[in-house]
Amino acid sequence: MRIVFFTYSYGEGYGATRYVSELIRFLRMLTPFEIEVIYFPHKIRYVGPLMSMINAFLRSLRIDLRKDIVHSNNGVACLVNSPKKIETYHHIHTLEKKLGNVLYENLHILSCKNSQKIIVPSLYTKVLLSQLIPRMNNKIIVIPNGVDTSFFKPFPEELKREIRASYKVPEDRICILYIGRMERHKGQLEIIKLWFTIDERLRKRLHIFLVGRGQLENKILMMSRKHNIPLTHLKYVPDGELVKIYNMADIYVSLSSVEGFGLSVLEAMACGLPIVAWNTGAISQLINGNGFLTRVGDIQGVKKFIELLIYDDKLRRTLSLESRRRSMIFDWKTIIRKYYIRLYEEINET
């Protein structure tokens, strides 16, 4: 059995990029399937899908893919000459209110209509996609994203202290972390606003750590400098450094208003971080006894839980252990064996 992946993102990165890379890595590790990857860099996100479609079409003219399973992550399955097509649909991109997403969304929808199966990471995404593409509900299957729990894992306390020192985060501070693109819907501005609501005495015990780049980057950095907010910001870090950053933090705060799954939340859980998040998308299926959820926009609710975690060291440790335990449900080896092997074998037999 051969599986050909068409994707605009492959290698190190966040979100969909990590999903594709980790899926392929574990398929190669756990199955005898032959895997081929055709991709364009994620740095050209909105041009990439169009270029991938052209590349897929030209390739399909040269190579017979009719016996192969084609798994697309970027809307190209609609042009490939294989009857065995799967499309992964991460979330409704037009919810991000960006003009560039229109092309991307239309490619995805066209590819979904021309695929045998559509993979979505959550029931939330399935409901939204069913509304976009009526009568496609029987083709949509929910497969949660996975996490490599052998890589994303808690470090010893001594090593955590060394990592903190390397990033100049004071040891006596509670470090709250968020990783993601700096776009309005991702909620970094809300994390900065949260700072002003917290009791002034407690602010002295907080440090904010953000990883990501995007259109709000300059605004957030200017606000932090203007108001002397203790903020560490990194545009991008490779996987080996990312797991260190998860480990040196104390609380993971996700105030994203649009979230198809929440992969960074899952990675933070695997590293043993308590979670405070807005209840959007699939976040509620990740948080169960390992953190706190509030409705989207409820800054006061987030403030209450952050202050509680600042005061209560024992509670932080309890939630940390539960986060790690719960993340094991989503270990990539479990996800591959439970869902993907069965799906590919079913498609291959048709």
BELFENTA-V256298 format. One record per residue. RES is the residue in one letter. OMEGA is omega in radians with two decimals (* if undefined). BURIAL is 1 if it has 9 or more other C-alpha atoms within 8 Angstrom, else 0. Layout:
RES | OMEGA | BURIAL
RES | OMEGA | BURIAL
//
This chain:
M | 3.10 | 0
R | 3.10 | 1
I | 3.13 | 1
V | 3.13 | 1
F | 2.97 | 1
F | -3.06 | 1
T | 3.05 | 1
Y | -3.07 | 1
S | -3.14 | 1
Y | -3.08 | 1
G | -3.11 | 0
E | 3.12 | 1
G | -3.11 | 1
Y | 3.02 | 0
G | -3.09 | 0
A | 3.13 | 0
T | -3.14 | 1
R | 3.11 | 1
Y | -3.09 | 1
V | -3.07 | 1
S | -3.10 | 1
E | 3.10 | 1
L | -3.12 | 1
I | -3.12 | 1
R | -3.11 | 0
F | 3.02 | 1
L | 3.12 | 1
R | -3.10 | 1
M | -2.94 | 0
L | -3.06 | 0
T | 3.06 | 0
P | -3.08 | 0
F | 2.99 | 1
E | -3.05 | 0
I | 3.00 | 1
E | -3.11 | 0
V | 3.05 | 0
I | -2.98 | 0
Y | 2.95 | 1
F | -3.07 | 1
P | -3.13 | 1
H | -3.12 | 1
K | 3.09 | 0
I | -2.91 | 0
R | -3.02 | 1
Y | 3.01 | 1
V | -3.10 | 0
G | 3.14 | 1
P | 3.14 | 1
L | 3.12 | 0
M | 3.12 | 1
S | 3.12 | 1
M | 3.13 | 1
I | 3.14 | 0
N | -3.14 | 0
A | -3.13 | 1
F | 3.13 | 1
L | 3.14 | 0
R | -3.11 | 0
S | 3.06 | 1
L | -3.08 | 0
R | -3.03 | 0
I | 3.12 | 0
D | -3.14 | 0
L | -3.01 | 1
R | 3.12 | 0
K | -3.08 | 0
D | 2.95 | 1
I | 3.12 | 1
V | 3.12 | 1
H | -3.07 | 1
S | 3.12 | 1
N | -3.01 | 1
N | 3.02 | 1
G | -3.07 | 1
V | -3.06 | 1
A | -3.08 | 1
C | -3.09 | 1
L | -3.01 | 0
V | -3.04 | 1
N | 3.05 | 0
S | 3.09 | 1
P | -3.06 | 0
K | -3.00 | 1
K | 3.09 | 1
I | 3.06 | 1
E | 3.00 | 1
T | -3.10 | 1
Y | -2.99 | 1
H | 3.06 | 1
H | -3.06 | 0
I | -3.01 | 1
H | 3.13 | 1
T | 3.06 | 1
L | 3.13 | 0
E | 3.03 | 0
K | 3.12 | 0
K | -3.08 | 0
L | -3.12 | 0
G | -3.12 | 0
N | -3.09 | 1
V | 3.11 | 1
L | -3.10 | 0
Y | -3.11 | 1
E | -3.12 | 1
N | 3.07 | 0
L | -3.12 | 1
H | -3.11 | 1
I | 3.10 | 1
L | 3.14 | 1
S | 3.09 | 1
C | -3.12 | 1
K | -3.09 | 1
N | -3.13 | 1
S | 3.08 | 1
Q | -3.13 | 1
K | 3.09 | 1
I | 3.12 | 1
I | 3.00 | 1
V | -3.05 | 1
P | -3.05 | 1
S | 3.07 | 1
L | 3.10 | 1
Y | -3.13 | 1
T | 3.11 | 1
K | 3.14 | 1
V | -3.14 | 0
L | -3.13 | 1
L | 3.10 | 1
S | 3.09 | 1
Q | 3.12 | 0
L | -3.08 | 0
I | -3.14 | 1
P | 3.10 | 0
R | 3.08 | 0
M | -3.00 | 1
N | -3.10 | 0
N | 3.12 | 0
K | -3.02 | 0
I | 3.07 | 1
I | -3.12 | 1
V | 3.03 | 1
I | -3.12 | 1
P | 3.03 | 1
N | 3.14 | 1
G | 3.07 | 1
V | 3.10 | 1
D | -3.05 | 1
T | 3.04 | 1
S | 3.11 | 0
F | 3.07 | 0
F | -3.05 | 1
K | 3.13 | 1
P | 3.08 | 0
F | 3.01 | 0
P | -3.07 | 0
E | -3.12 | 0
E | 3.12 | 0
L | 3.09 | 0
K | 3.14 | 1
R | 3.11 | 1
E | 3.12 | 0
I | 3.10 | 1
R | -3.12 | 1
A | -3.13 | 1
S | 3.11 | 0
Y | 3.11 | 0
K | 3.02 | 0
V | -3.09 | 1
P | -3.08 | 0
E | -3.09 | 0
D | 3.13 | 0
R | 2.97 | 1
I | -3.05 | 1
C | 3.06 | 1
I | -2.96 | 1
L | 2.91 | 1
Y | -3.13 | 1
I | 3.13 | 0
G | 3.11 | 1
R | -3.12 | 1
M | 3.08 | 1
E | -3.03 | 1
R | -3.07 | 0
H | -3.10 | 0
K | 2.92 | 1
G | 3.11 | 1
Q | 3.10 | 1
L | 3.12 | 0
E | 3.08 | 1
I | 3.09 | 1
I | 3.11 | 1
K | 3.11 | 0
L | -3.14 | 1
W | -3.07 | 1
F | -3.12 | 0
T | -3.06 | 0
I | 3.14 | 1
D | -3.03 | 0
E | 3.12 | 0
R | -3.11 | 0
L | 3.12 | 1
R | -3.12 | 1
K | 3.14 | 0
R | -3.05 | 1
L | 2.98 | 1
H | -3.12 | 1
I | 3.13 | 1
F | -3.12 | 1
L | 3.05 | 1
V | 3.13 | 1
G | 3.10 | 1
R | -3.12 | 1
G | -2.98 | 0
Q | -3.12 | 0
L | -3.05 | 1
E | -3.09 | 1
N | -3.13 | 0
K | -3.12 | 0
I | 3.14 | 1
L | 3.11 | 0
M | 3.12 | 0
M | -3.11 | 1
S | 3.11 | 1
R | -3.11 | 0
K | -3.04 | 0
H | 3.10 | 0
N | 3.10 | 0
I | 3.12 | 1
P | -3.03 | 0
L | 2.94 | 1
T | -3.13 | 0
H | 3.04 | 0
L | -3.14 | 1
K | -3.07 | 0
Y | 3.03 | 0
V | 3.08 | 0
P | -3.06 | 0
D | -3.09 | 0
G | 3.11 | 0
E | -3.10 | 0
L | -3.14 | 1
V | 3.07 | 1
K | -3.12 | 1
I | 3.04 | 1
Y | -3.03 | 1
N | -3.12 | 1
M | 3.12 | 1
A | 3.13 | 1
D | -3.09 | 1
I | 3.03 | 1
Y | -3.09 | 1
V | 3.13 | 1
S | 3.12 | 1
L | 3.08 | 1
S | -3.14 | 1
S | 3.11 | 1
V | -3.06 | 1
E | -3.14 | 1
G | 3.10 | 1
F | -3.11 | 1
G | -3.07 | 1
L | -3.14 | 1
S | 3.06 | 1
V | 3.13 | 1
L | 3.11 | 1
E | 3.09 | 1
A | 3.09 | 1
M | -3.12 | 1
A | 3.10 | 1
C | 3.03 | 1
G | 3.13 | 1
L | 2.93 | 1
P | -3.08 | 1
I | 2.92 | 1
V | -3.01 | 1
A | 2.95 | 1
W | -3.07 | 1
N | -3.13 | 1
T | 3.09 | 1
G | -3.08 | 1
A | -3.07 | 1
I | -3.10 | 1
S | 3.12 | 1
Q | 3.09 | 0
L | -3.04 | 1
I | 3.11 | 1
N | -3.12 | 0
G | -3.14 | 0
N | 3.13 | 1
G | -3.07 | 1
F | 3.09 | 1
L | 2.98 | 1
T | 3.10 | 1
R | 3.13 | 0
V | 3.12 | 1
G | -3.08 | 0
D | -3.14 | 1
I | -3.12 | 0
Q | 3.08 | 0
G | 3.09 | 0
V | 3.11 | 1
K | -3.11 | 1
K | -3.09 | 0
F | 3.09 | 1
I | 3.14 | 1
E | 3.09 | 1
L | -3.12 | 0
L | 3.06 | 1
I | -3.09 | 1
Y | -2.90 | 0
D | 3.12 | 0
D | -3.11 | 0
K | 3.12 | 0
L | 3.11 | 0
R | -3.14 | 1
R | 3.13 | 0
T | 3.13 | 1
L | 3.11 | 1
S | 3.13 | 1
L | -3.14 | 1
E | 3.09 | 1
S | 3.14 | 1
R | -3.13 | 1
R | -3.08 | 1
R | -3.14 | 1
S | -3.10 | 1
M | 3.09 | 1
I | -3.05 | 0
F | 3.11 | 1
D | -3.05 | 1
W | -3.13 | 1
K | 3.09 | 0
T | -3.11 | 1
I | -3.14 | 1
I | -3.06 | 1
R | -3.07 | 1
K | -3.00 | 0
Y | -2.90 | 1
Y | -3.13 | 1
I | 3.12 | 1
R | -3.12 | 1
L | -3.10 | 0
Y | 3.12 | 1
E | 3.11 | 0
E | 3.13 | 0
I | -3.08 | 1
N | -3.09 | 1
E | -3.11 | 0
T | * | 0
//
